[in-house]
Amino acid sequence: MEKLTNSFILEGVDRLGKSSLIKRIKDEFGFHQIIHYEKPELLAVYQQETHGIAAAQQEYQAQSFIAGFKMLESGAPLICDRFHLGETVYSPRYRGYSGDYVFDLEFVHLKRMSERNEFYIPKLILLTTSDFSFIQDDGLSFDFSKKEEEQEDFKKAFYRSQLPKVMIDVSDGKGGFRDPDDIFEEAMNEFFVY
């Protein structure tokens, strides 16, 4: 299979198979540095520079995404296990601020790549499910009962993104996961720009 890019961004609610897809990408294409984005750390430096916990968390997140886009621009083989779309989903729900600023960061990234005539543009993969009945809580979610609402927020953010992208339903329609190879093939072959 011909590789489309050196870098991928995988997004979606918990337990939809992001880690399995990452393993499959590495099996097919070789080494990729994995960056797993998690909730923001509350660091003293940002608390001193900002006013309040939410502002400090937002500054941490913004700096992490700025650094992430710079790494993606390098052309190195990189996979982001979650990235900027999650900020638009989780920050208004659980941290008290809007994450919409990430679309400005994405725009700057794409503009910089266009001006440099370089094509290290990551491919965005959003994993979704049309059936949550087989998705099991691992106890690590913000609020597992909100997974369907969070998925709708991910879809809204997905459509706003200007990155090459594909949305994949991981449900087999029979109460389980689709074949991982089928998900991988769809992820690698069908990128759309909305």
Secondary structure, DSSP 8 states (H G I E B T S, - for coil): -----SEEEEE-STTSSHHHHHHHHHHHH---EEEE--S----HHHHHHSSSHHHHHHHHHHHHHHHHHHHHHTT--EEEES-HHHHHHHIIIIISS--THHHHHHHHHHHHHHHTT-----EEEEEE-S--TT----S-SS-GGGHHHHHHHHHHHHHH--S-EEEEE-B-SSSSB--HHHHHHHHHH--B--
